Amino acid sequence: MPRAIPRPAKLVAGATSGGGAQNAAWALTSGVLSGQGAAAFARRQGRRAAEKIRPAGTVALHPAGPVKAIDQQAIVRRVQDQILPLEKALWRTGKELTNAETLLEDSWREIVAHGEASDLDIVAARETAALVATARWCTAAALAREESRGIHLRADAPGSSPELASRLLVGGLDHL
């Protein structure tokens, strides 16, 4: 009897984007799978009611330096000013991306060094940190792709090259 040959996982997103379709499918699927994985892990660990729960994240919760007031709304506006305007999001140049990278790194360092939130402020502080982290990843990938491909348009590199036809994986927090 013939055996089924496992197929490699399909890539969900590529050179197209939008608010629905593969993006929504990825968000829903990855969220469901993450939740299932976390629940399975917790079941394997067993109940540990006597242990103190420690949050895994530290950014915006436990500063690396002295606590200082951070204007989160100003940081959000700064990040949005780098990622939302069409002239910056669609028609990029290396110089503009480098400027955005510097601004985003400064915002990240400010949050890491001085951010501390408690109680109801934790959600907003972590959302701000997540926004900055995501914008840093997007900017790093855009800087690394020195060509135009799919919806990534570089005004200073309008062509595309077959040698550069590969996925870019970006991650990390303090060091991208």
BAFILO-561706 format. One record per residue (C-alpha): y, z negated, x negated. Coordinates in steps of 0.5 Angstrom, whole numbers, plus 500, padded with zeros to 3 digits. Each point is the difference from the previous one (the first is absolute). Layout:
// residues N
YZX ...
//
This chain:
// residues 176
500500500 507502497 504494498 508500502 504501494 506495500 506503500 506498496 506496504 505505503 507499498 504498505 507503498 503505496 506504499 501499508 503494503 503498506 500494505 494501503 493504499 497498493 505495499 499496506 493501499 500497493 504494502 496499506 493501496 502496494 503494504 493500504 496500494 504495496 500495506 492501500 499499493 505494500 496497506 493502496 502497494 503493503 493500504 496500493 505495497 498495506 505495503 504496495 504495505 501495494 503505495 508502500 502507502 504503494 503507502 498505495 507503500 506497496 506505500 505498505 497493500 499497494 506503495 499501493 507497498 505495503 500501508 506504502 503503507 498507501 503504504 494504503 504504505 504503494 493501496 497504506 507504501 499502493 493502500 501504506 506503497 495503495 495502504 503502507 505505499 497507500 504502494 496495496 494500504 499508500 504503494 499495494 502501493 497496494 507497499 501497507 492498500 502496493 506497504 496498506 495497495 505496497 503497506 493499503 497496494 507496500 498498507 493498499 502496494 505496504 495499505 495498495 504495496 504497506 497501506 497494504 499500508 497495504 498499508 502506504 504503494 494502496 498506505 507503498 500498493 493503499 502507504 506501496 495499494 495505502 506505502 502499493 493501497 499506504 506504498 499498493 493503501 502507503 506500495 495500494 496505503 505505501 503499493 493501497 499506504 505505497 499506504 500502508 494499504 499499507 506496503 502498493 506504498 503499493 506504500 500500493 493502500 499505505 493503498 493498500 495500495 493501501 498495494 504494504 496501507 497493500 501493503 505495498 498493501 505495499 499493501 502493496 506495502 503497494 497506495 500507504 
//
